[in-house]
Amino acid sequence: MTDAELVQDVEAQRAVMIAVATGGPRIQDVNWEYTRRRATIATELAARGLRDPNPYGDLWGWYGKWSSGDLPSYQSRRTYISDLYRPLIDRLLSGSQASQVFEEPTGWVAIDRDLGEMRRLLEEAQTAVQYQAVGLFCREVLISLAQSVYDAKRHPSLDGTAPSPTDGKRMLEAYVATELSGGTNDAARKHARASLDLANDLQHRRTATFREAALCAEATTSVVNIVAIISGRRDQGDA
């Protein structure tokens, strides 16, 4: 699902919440649609490292809020729901306007999930310890990525040292060197290694800042996409 399609679902969710609270359809007639769409929205937001701002698991929960006396008028209910969703919609619209080569997940379920969690951690981080946690999470993503593609028989390490199961850097370097061998791939090989070096370097900064954490997250995402391309997961027509 693209960001634009997700915005359509979010706006539909907003509309039905306003409708049932302002004299529109009965809750029992539209609650199934609301809960089904809520699950879809939650899944798509999680993949982007975002949270659903809507705390109401079903429309009866929303009914409890507006009927308690907190939102006595139709206008107050419209304003409440609009304010609830506006930051999320603005964020998604901003993201959909950005140039992205790949909008779809890689298909490595655990890695896609961890990339979403990495982005969430970066968004919420405010202290050096929290920024460092982003770097540590990046490390786990790269280890998982390496374990997904590395084959010890096919990908000999560059320095002759057999990688340990958690040596993501050495495994990925060996993978890229083998799969992108030859002079015609020299530039691509250098770019992949530079992204990997940046991600690994920033993981270990004890005085981490937002910029360093953001660079680490971006470099990690770049490495994942590079390896996904090399492995054929980004080929057109592939599932």
C-alpha positions in Angstrom: 0.0 0.0 0.0 1.4 3.4 -1.0 1.3 6.4 1.4 -1.5 8.0 -0.8 -3.6 4.8 -0.4 -3.0 4.8 3.3 -4.1 8.4 3.6 -7.4 7.4 1.8 -8.0 4.8 4.5 -7.1 7.1 7.3 -9.5 9.8 5.9 -12.2 7.2 5.6 -11.7 6.2 9.2 -11.9 9.8 10.3 -15.1 10.3 8.2 -16.9 7.4 9.8 -16.0 8.4 13.3 -17.4 11.9 12.7 -20.5 10.5 11.0 -21.6 8.2 13.8 -21.1 10.9 16.3 -23.0 13.6 14.4 -26.3 11.9 13.6 -25.0 9.6 10.8 -25.2 5.8 10.5 -25.7 3.5 13.5 -22.6 2.1 15.1 -23.7 -1.5 14.6 -24.1 -0.9 10.9 -20.5 0.3 10.3 -18.5 -1.0 13.2 -17.3 -4.1 11.3 -15.9 -1.8 8.6 -14.2 0.4 11.1 -12.5 -2.5 12.9 -11.3 -4.1 9.6 -9.9 -0.8 8.4 -8.3 -0.1 11.8 -6.3 -3.4 11.5 -5.1 -2.5 8.0 -4.1 1.0 9.1 -2.2 -0.3 12.1 -0.2 -2.8 10.0 0.7 -0.1 7.4 1.7 2.4 10.0 3.9 -0.1 11.9 5.7 -0.8 8.6 6.5 2.9 8.4 7.5 3.2 12.1 4.4 5.2 12.9 1.7 4.8 15.5 -2.1 5.1 15.1 -3.1 8.1 17.1 -6.6 6.8 17.4 -7.0 5.0 20.7 -10.5 3.5 20.1 -10.5 -0.1 19.2 -14.0 0.0 18.0 -16.8 2.6 17.5 -18.4 1.8 20.9 -15.2 3.0 22.5 -15.5 6.2 20.6 -19.2 6.4 21.6 -18.1 6.2 25.3 -15.8 9.2 24.8 -18.3 11.5 23.1 -21.3 10.5 25.2 -19.5 11.1 28.5 -20.1 14.8 28.2 -16.6 15.7 27.1 -17.8 16.5 23.6 -21.3 17.8 23.9 -21.7 19.3 20.5 -21.4 18.0 16.9 -18.8 20.6 16.2 -16.7 19.7 19.2 -16.7 16.1 18.0 -15.7 17.1 14.5 -12.9 19.2 15.8 -11.7 16.5 18.2 -11.4 13.8 15.4 -9.9 16.3 12.9 -7.2 17.3 15.4 -6.6 13.6 16.3 -5.7 12.7 12.7 -4.3 15.9 11.3 -0.6 15.3 12.3 -0.7 11.8 10.9 -2.3 12.8 7.6 0.2 15.7 7.2 3.1 13.3 7.9 1.9 10.8 5.3 1.2 13.4 2.7 4.6 14.9 3.2 6.2 11.4 2.8 4.2 10.6 -0.3 5.5 13.7 -2.0 9.1 12.7 -1.4 11.0 10.9 -4.1 11.3 7.2 -3.2 12.7 4.5 -5.5 11.1 1.7 -3.5 7.9 2.1 -1.6 7.2 -1.6 -1.1 8.8 -3.8 1.7 11.7 -6.0 0.8 9.8 -9.2 1.6 12.2 -10.1 4.4 9.5 -9.9 7.1 11.7 -9.6 10.2 13.9 -7.0 8.5 11.0 -4.9 7.2 9.5 -5.0 10.7 12.8 -4.0 12.3 13.3 -1.1 9.8 9.9 0.2 10.9 10.8 -0.1 14.5 14.1 1.6 13.8 12.3 4.6 12.3 9.9 4.8 15.2 12.8 4.8 17.7 14.5 7.6 15.8 11.3 9.6 15.7 10.8 9.3 19.5 14.4 9.6 20.6 15.4 12.7 22.6 18.5 11.8 24.6 22.0 10.5 23.8 21.1 7.1 25.2 18.0 6.9 23.0 20.0 7.9 19.9 22.6 5.3 20.7 19.7 2.8 21.0 18.9 3.6 17.3 22.4 2.7 16.4 22.2 -0.6 18.3 19.0 -1.4 16.5 20.6 -0.7 13.2 23.3 -3.2 14.1 20.6 -5.9 14.7 19.0 -5.1 11.3 22.4 -5.6 9.6 23.1 -8.8 11.4 19.6 -10.1 10.4 20.2 -9.0 6.8 23.6 -10.7 6.7 22.2 -13.9 8.0 19.5 -13.9 5.3 21.9 -13.7 2.4 25.4 -14.9 3.5 26.6 -18.4 2.4 29.9 -19.4 3.8 30.7 -21.7 0.8 29.9 -19.0 -1.8 31.0 -15.9 0.0 34.6 -16.1 1.3 35.5 -13.4 3.8 37.8 -10.7 2.5 40.5 -11.1 5.2 40.3 -14.9 5.5 38.7 -14.8 8.9 35.5 -16.9 9.1 32.6 -14.6 10.2 30.9 -15.4 13.5 27.0 -15.6 13.3 26.8 -12.0 14.6 29.5 -10.5 12.4 27.2 -8.7 10.1 29.8 -6.4 8.6 32.2 -9.2 7.6 29.4 -11.3 6.2 27.9 -8.4 4.2 31.3 -7.3 2.8 31.9 -10.9 1.6 28.4 -11.1 0.1 28.8 -7.8 -1.8 32.3 -8.5 -3.0 31.2 -11.9 -4.4 27.9 -10.9 -5.9 29.2 -7.6 -7.3 32.6 -8.9 -8.5 34.2 -7.4 -11.6 35.4 -4.0 -12.7 32.0 -3.0 -14.1 30.5 -3.2 -10.6 33.4 -1.3 -8.9 31.4 1.9 -8.2 28.4 0.0 -6.8 30.6 -2.2 -4.6 32.3 1.0 -3.2 28.9 2.6 -2.5 27.6 -0.5 -0.7 30.8 -0.7 1.4 30.7 3.0 2.2 27.1 2.7 3.4 28.0 -0.3 5.5 31.0 1.4 7.0 28.9 4.5 7.9 26.2 2.4 9.6 28.8 0.4 11.6 30.8 3.4 12.7 27.8 5.3 14.0 26.5 2.4 16.0 29.3 2.7 18.5 29.1 6.5 19.2 28.7 6.8 22.9 27.8 10.6 22.6 25.2 10.0 19.9 23.2 13.0 18.5 20.1 13.1 16.4 22.1 13.7 13.2 24.4 10.7 13.9 21.4 8.5 14.7 19.5 9.7 11.6 22.6 9.1 9.4 23.0 5.6 10.8 19.3 4.8 10.1 19.6 6.2 6.6 22.8 4.2 5.9 21.3 1.0 7.3 18.2 1.4 5.1 20.5 2.0 2.1 22.4 -1.2 2.8 19.2 -3.2 3.1 18.0 -1.8 -0.2 21.3 -2.4 -1.9 21.4 -6.0 -0.8 17.7 -6.4 -1.8 18.6 -5.2 -5.3 21.6 -7.5 -5.5 19.6 -10.5 -4.4 16.9 -9.9 -7.0 14.2 -9.0 -4.6 13.7 -5.6 -6.3 13.5 -7.1 -9.9 10.4 -6.1 -11.7 7.7 -8.7 -11.8 9.1 -10.6 -8.7 6.7 -11.3 -5.9 
